[in-house]
């Protein structure tokens, strides 16, 4: 059966086997986010700034979906590891129900608050118009991304490594095709500018949702059925117990982004543009790492449920070595090519003069960030979501934002050094916390 390989396949081969399709699909996902911004930047600087200001809301939506997915994935993998198949089917149905609730929340909140949110960060009418159009579309039609996540997490938990790649890949290709057609009005398509980019994004997500539902129903080892369905409070509580802290971990990226968008204008006029470009690049460079951590969670959860200590520790060690290698490569790319990378977003001479040293400084944080991200995922899979929350709080808020204020006040260019400072200190804390949790949780399991 598909899930049995998580108990018997050698852990290095297992992690690679489950990671590479996720890494490939996430690289495609990161690529279409990058291309999306490239097309929009060709419209005007205002359009790119608008998407940079909207980006924190998109990361918040993804944070909620990822957090729910961590709780859903961990609980489903654990039930499969314990051999409780009927309970696994109930977990699957309740997971889909929880994602439906997420969509309703996004729909109500952000469609009504899109324009007020944009006016908090910009008084440029075109920026506000572009941003509110994009935000209203991607939140109102967010059913696609919510249900796409549900399908991916169900397939991951059952050991299907190709399914999530197919789901994301199909959606990404559709988005890449529609982007230039709808943004610039090529052929019979209307010129919708920024709204066209949003429509292309949600269309790809909705197609991914449909593909995911078909694959779960036809290829997975769990049965998804809503006949006589009733939400089970105990199952939802178990998911949320792990999922809420995990969502908060992810949502801290939104807090960090909003905080830096407020801090940077105090020291530099080009800061918001540079930060927006960096996050688009980071979303591409870090995607292989997130592919590893997405595979890491079900592997550790399954073997924790099956009480296989050596497989858990071996998987974590190998994931850390992969993360260090990937982040070293990302550091080299950012160090060697900061100018061409900023040029992707039509950066002018003034932005390049400040942005090139800024990207090189931020790149110094990548190695420590990779270690911390892997350890956070391992802690979530073992049920220690609060420890993961502490690490991410340090990385993205408690250390980063004060460091940016202090270093920026000392010298304008030093504001970007807040990234490596925060990552180095939080990585040290992550290593100590993970060692303590592993000792406490794994003692007594079979070696």
C-alpha positions, 0 to 999 in steps of 0.5 A, a space after each residue: 500500500 502507498 503509505 507503507 513505504 513511510 515505514 520501510 523505505 530507507 529514510 534518505 531515499 524516502 525523503 528524496 522520493 517524497 521531496 522531489 515532486 514537491 520541490 519541482 511543483 513549488 519551483 513551478 509555483 515560485 516561478 509563476 509568482 515571479 513571472 506574475 510580478 515581472 509582467 505587472 512591473 512592465 505596466 508601471 512602478 505603481 502596479 508593482 508597488 501595489 502588488 508588493 503591498 498586497 503580498 502580505 495579505 496573500 502570505 496570510 492566506 497561504 499561512 492559514 492554509 498551510 497551518 490547517 494543512 499541517 494539522 490535517 496532514 499530521 493527524 491523517 498521517 498519524 491515523 494511517 501509521 496507527 492503522 486506523 483506516 475508518 478514522 483516517 477517512 473521517 479526518 479527510 472529510 473534516 479536513 476538507 470542511 475546515 478548508 471550506 470554512 477558511 474560504 468563507 472567512 477570506 471571502 467576507 473579510 478581504 473583499 470588504 476590506 481591500 480598499 481600506 487596507 491599501 489606504 493604510 500604506 499608500 496615498 497614491 490613487 493608482 496604487 490603491 486602485 490596482 491593489 484593491 482590484 487585485 486583492 478583492 479578486 484573489 480573496 473572493 475566489 480563494 476557494 480554489 487555493 483552499 481546496 487545492 491545499 486540501 487535495 495536496 495535503 491528503 495526497 501527501 499524507 497517503 504517500 503520493 508524491 506525484 499528485 501534489 506536483 500535478 495539482 500545482 503544476 497544472 495550475 501554474 501552467 494555466 496561470 503562466 499562459 493567461 498572465 500576458 493574455 489578460 494583463 496586456 490584452 493579447 488577441 481576443 482577450 481584453 486588457 485588464 492590467 492588474 486585474 488580469 493578473 489576479 484572474 489568471 492566478 485564481 483560474 489556475 487555482 480553481 483548476 488545481 482544485 478540480 484536479 486535486 478532488 479527482 485525484 483524491 477520489 480516484 487514486 488515494 488510499 483514503 475515501 473522501 465522502 460527504 454523504 451524511 457528513 457531520 463535522 466531528 468536533 474532536 477531529 477538528 480540535 485535534 487539527 486546530 491544536 496543531 494547525 493554529 500554532 502552525 498558521 501563526 508561525 506562517 502568519 508571522 511572515 505577514 506581520 514581518 512584511 507589514 512591519 518592514 513596509 512601515 519601517 523602511 520608508 523611515 530610512 529609504 524611499 526605495 525600501 518597499 520596492 526592494 523588499 517586494 522584489 526580494 520576497 518575490 525572489 525569495 519565494 522562488 529560491 526557498 521553494 525547494 526547501 519548502 518542498 523538503 519540509 512538506 515531505 518531512 512532516 508526514 514522514 515524521 508524523 507517520 513514524 511517530 505514530 508507528 513509534 520508530 525513533 531511528 527513522 525520525 532522527 535520521 530523517 531530520 538529520 538528512 533534511 538539515 543537510 539538504 537544507 544547508 546545501 540548498 541555502 548555500 546555492 541560494 546565497 551564491 545566486 543572490 551574492 553573484 547576481 543581485 543586479 540582474 535579479 533586480 532588473 527583472 522588476 524594471 528597477 531603475 538606477 537609484 533602486 539598483 544602487 541601494 538594492 544590490 548591497 541590500 540583497 547581498 546583505 540579506 543573503 547572509 541570512 539564508 543558511 541559518 534560515 534553512 536550518 530554522 525552517 527544517 527544525 520548525 517543521 520537525 517540531 510541528 510534526 512531533 506536536 510541539 507547534 508552540 516551540 515552532 511558534 517561538 522560533 518563528 516569532 524570534 526570526 520574523 518579528 521579535 528580533 528582526 523588527 527591533 534590529 531594523 529600527 536600531 540598525 537603520 537609525 545607526 546608518 541607513 544601509 545597515 537596516 538590511 543587516 537586521 535579516 542576518 542578525 535575527 536569523 543567526 540568533 533565532 537559529 541558536 534558539 531553534 537548535 536548543 529547543 529542538 534538542 530538548 523536544 527530541 529528547 522528551 518526545 522520542 525517549 521510549 520509542 523503538 530504535 
